[in-house]
Amino acid sequence: MTFEIWRSGSPKTETFDVSRGSRRSESSFAGRIRADILGGPGLPELEDFEHALATIPLGYSEGHYLDRRYGVTLKASDDNRRVSLFGEALDGSDLVSFNLYRLAGDRIALRPCEMPEAKVVAFVLGYRADNHAAGA
């Protein structure tokens, strides 16, 4: 599965292939949308992203992503319109962090923290939380 992020003001798109963990950039002038707004016509990956995010338990969990163990904290506002995720490889080799805002019209504003959007999207799509509670 690939996920495309179309950058505002630039003819480049970034494509991240989740199964291979690879990224490539290519030129494209057709139908750009802002990179921080995921949604709208032609982006079925939004449903995949939302579904994958819903499988991550609220609070702290541990699981796997790309053959590494991660500790992940997921927080959501009472109305679920604001979501934040912080994940760290348990060996200290990697971090992933973002805030997500649900906007009018079924749009999502994804705000990665000091990392590419493609990295956080790939993480959410590929992370698998353990089936048992942390520390159990």
C-alpha positions as CSV (number, residue, x, y, z in Angstrom):
1,M,0.0,0.0,0.0
2,T,1.3,3.5,-0.8
3,F,0.2,6.8,0.7
4,E,0.7,10.0,-1.2
5,I,1.3,13.4,0.3
6,W,0.9,16.3,-2.1
7,R,2.8,19.3,-0.9
8,S,1.3,22.8,-1.2
9,G,3.1,25.2,-3.4
10,S,5.3,22.4,-4.9
11,P,4.9,20.2,-7.9
12,K,6.4,17.2,-5.9
13,T,4.6,14.4,-4.2
14,E,6.0,12.0,-1.7
15,T,5.0,8.4,-1.9
16,F,5.7,6.1,1.0
17,D,5.4,2.4,0.4
18,V,4.4,0.9,3.8
19,S,5.3,-2.7,2.9
20,R,8.8,-1.8,1.9
21,G,9.4,1.2,4.2
22,S,10.7,3.2,1.3
23,R,10.0,6.7,0.0
24,R,10.3,8.3,-3.4
25,S,9.5,11.8,-4.7
26,E,8.3,12.6,-8.1
27,S,7.0,15.6,-10.0
28,S,3.2,16.0,-10.4
29,F,1.2,19.1,-11.3
30,A,-2.2,17.6,-11.2
31,G,-4.7,18.3,-8.4
32,R,-2.5,19.2,-5.5
33,I,-4.0,19.5,-2.0
34,R,-2.3,20.8,1.1
35,A,-0.1,18.3,2.8
36,D,-1.6,19.1,6.2
37,I,-5.2,18.3,5.1
38,L,-5.8,14.6,4.5
39,G,-9.2,14.1,2.9
40,G,-11.4,14.9,0.0
41,P,-12.0,13.1,-3.2
42,G,-9.5,10.6,-4.5
43,L,-7.8,9.7,-1.2
44,P,-9.2,6.3,-0.1
45,E,-6.1,6.0,2.1
46,L,-7.8,8.3,4.5
47,E,-10.2,5.5,5.5
48,D,-7.2,3.1,6.0
49,F,-5.4,5.7,8.1
50,E,-8.5,6.3,10.3
51,H,-9.1,2.6,10.7
52,A,-5.5,1.9,11.7
53,L,-5.5,4.8,14.1
54,A,-8.7,3.4,15.7
55,T,-6.9,0.1,16.4
56,I,-4.3,1.7,18.6
57,P,-5.5,1.7,22.2
58,L,-5.9,4.9,24.1
59,G,-3.3,5.5,26.8
60,Y,0.0,3.5,26.7
61,S,0.5,0.4,24.7
62,E,3.4,-1.6,23.4
63,G,3.7,-3.2,20.0
64,H,5.7,-3.7,16.8
65,Y,6.5,-1.6,13.8
66,L,9.1,-2.7,11.2
67,D,10.6,-5.4,13.4
68,R,11.1,-3.0,16.4
69,R,9.2,-2.8,19.6
70,Y,7.6,0.6,20.4
71,G,5.9,2.2,23.4
72,V,3.1,4.3,22.2
73,T,0.9,6.8,24.1
74,L,-2.3,7.8,22.3
75,K,-4.5,10.6,23.8
76,A,-7.8,12.0,22.5
77,S,-10.1,14.8,23.5
78,D,-13.5,14.0,24.9
79,D,-15.1,14.8,21.5
80,N,-12.4,12.9,19.7
81,R,-11.7,15.9,17.4
82,R,-8.1,16.2,18.7
83,V,-5.8,13.2,18.9
84,S,-2.1,13.1,19.8
85,L,0.3,10.2,19.5
86,F,3.8,9.8,20.8
87,G,5.7,6.6,20.1
88,E,9.3,5.6,20.9
89,A,11.2,2.6,19.9
90,L,12.0,0.8,23.1
91,D,15.7,0.6,22.1
92,G,15.7,4.4,21.8
93,S,16.5,4.4,18.1
94,D,13.4,6.1,16.7
95,L,10.5,8.5,17.6
96,V,7.2,9.3,16.0
97,S,4.9,12.0,17.2
98,F,1.9,13.9,15.8
99,N,-1.3,15.8,16.5
100,L,-4.4,15.2,14.4
101,Y,-7.4,17.5,14.2
102,R,-10.7,16.5,12.8
103,L,-12.1,19.5,10.8
104,A,-15.5,20.2,9.1
105,G,-16.3,18.2,6.0
106,D,-14.6,15.0,7.1
107,R,-11.2,16.5,6.6
108,I,-8.2,15.8,8.8
109,A,-5.3,18.1,9.6
110,L,-2.3,16.0,10.4
111,R,0.5,17.9,12.2
112,P,3.6,15.8,12.5
113,C,6.2,16.9,15.2
114,E,9.5,17.6,13.5
115,M,9.2,14.7,11.0
116,P,7.8,14.1,7.5
117,E,4.1,13.3,7.2
118,A,4.9,10.1,5.4
119,K,6.7,8.8,8.4
120,V,3.7,9.2,10.8
121,V,1.3,7.9,8.2
122,A,3.4,4.8,7.6
123,F,3.8,4.3,11.4
124,V,0.0,4.4,12.0
125,L,-0.7,2.1,9.1
126,G,2.1,-0.4,10.2
127,Y,2.0,-0.4,14.0
128,R,0.5,-3.4,15.7
129,A,-0.2,-3.1,19.4
130,D,0.2,-6.2,21.5
131,N,-3.1,-8.0,22.3
132,H,-2.5,-7.8,26.1
133,A,-2.3,-4.8,28.3
134,A,1.2,-3.3,28.9
135,G,2.7,-4.7,32.1
136,A,0.3,-7.6,32.3
